[in-house]
C-alpha cells in the first residue's frame, strides 16, 4: 500500500512540470518558431497543406502496391496489371500450405510454364539429406529449379512428382531462387487463381 502511495505521489509531482510546459508545447504545435515564441497558426496551416495531400496519396495508393516480402523474387513492390498471363510474368496468388503458417498468405512468383508447355521432372539422390531425393524441373528443356528435401526449419518437403504437357487452365509458378517455395512443392495452380502483376520497384 505504501509503495502504491509513493508511486502516485511521484506521478502527481511530475505532472506539474508537464502542465507548465503545456502552453509552450501548444505554441510550437501551432506553428511557433520556438518554445518561447508566440503561436503562428498560419505556419501550421501551410504545413498541413503539404502533409495532408501526401497522407491522402499514401492512403489511396499504398494499398494498391503490395510489397514483396520474399528474397526469391527480384521485386520489392508490384501492382496489378490487367492482361493475359504470359511466360515470365509476375503473378500473385493466395497460398494455403503448412510451411506458410496457419493462415493463407499472398505470394508473388513468376509464371514459368504455361498450358501447352512440356514440364519434365526427374529425380536424383539428394546430397543434403541421406536417403532422400531431389526433383529437377524443366519447361521445354529449360531448367526451372531443383527441389530441396527439407525447409530451413527442418520441415520435410514433398516435391511435385509429375511430368507432361501442362493442361489448359493450369500453370507452373516459381523463381530461380534455390530456396524458393513454389510449384516444385505445391504443384500446378489454376490460372484463374493468379493475378497478373508488374514490378514498380
Buried (B, 14 or more C-beta within 10 A) or exposed (E): EEEEEEEEEEEEEEEEEEEEEEEBEEBBEBBBEEEEEEBBEEEBEEEEEEEEEEEEEEEEEEEEEBEBEBEBBEBEBBBEBEEEBEBEBBBBBEBEEEEBEEEEEEBBBBBBBBEEBEBBBEEEEBEEBEEBBBBBBBBEEEEBBBBBBEBEEEEEBEBBEBEEEBEEEBBBBBBEBEEBBBBBBBBBBEBEEBBBBEBEE
